[in-house]
């Protein structure tokens, strides 16, 4: 299990879905790596498939983390794939509301798998 301050990003494949699970805080020091992981998940060999970003272990996200998700959303649309967000915490939900980005994502209330 990962601690709150952990900076890991787990990636798991479940059937036709890839689940990306960031842990800890997502800020400018980690956002580029997060973007790379998301884009790699979308460029997998099996297409089309879904990418689910499980946010339950993400304790904080700033605008740079949101920008990584927006870049992944654009890549998903361009490659006819689906990008979902799951189980966001209150801080992330507020970030989406403040920035107006909430309507750009499909958000599932519970974590996958």
Order of alpha helices (4+ residues) and beta strands (2+ residues): beta-beta-beta-alpha-beta-beta-alpha-beta-alpha-beta
